[in-house]
Amino acid sequence: MQYIFSGIVIKGDGNGKKIGYPTINIDEKDFSSLKKKPVFGVYSGKVTLSSKVYNAGIIIGPLDKKGLLKIEAHLIGYKGNAYGKQAVFEVARFLRKFKKFKTEKELIKQIEKDLEKC
């Protein structure tokens, strides 16, 4: 099943940027209107930002320190500042369940594998 939702890009924790995979984030309320929500996990999809479409790795899960829901995406090939811009997420294909990693190295290795599938 494909999911489509949109929101204004907000500032995240900056963790993706620190490890070389910056993400854009939208507020969970932009996701709350969906009648059927995707399970926590990693998805391939597309994100439209400033009238341009990017292939993306999309993560939906409890990503912050408090375990609260986060929706973020790494836009393949995007460079720039997206804060305050409208983003449309098209969540297309489930790749794997959400998982916490013991080390940053393990996380980076998995991100690389995930993005190959996107």
Secondary structure, DSSP 8 states (H G I E B T S, - for coil): --EEEEEEEE---SHHHHTT---EEE-GGGTTT-SS---SEEEEEEEEETTEEEEEEEEEEE-STT--EEEEEEETT--S--TT-EEEEEEEEEEEE----SSHHHHHHHHHHHHHH-
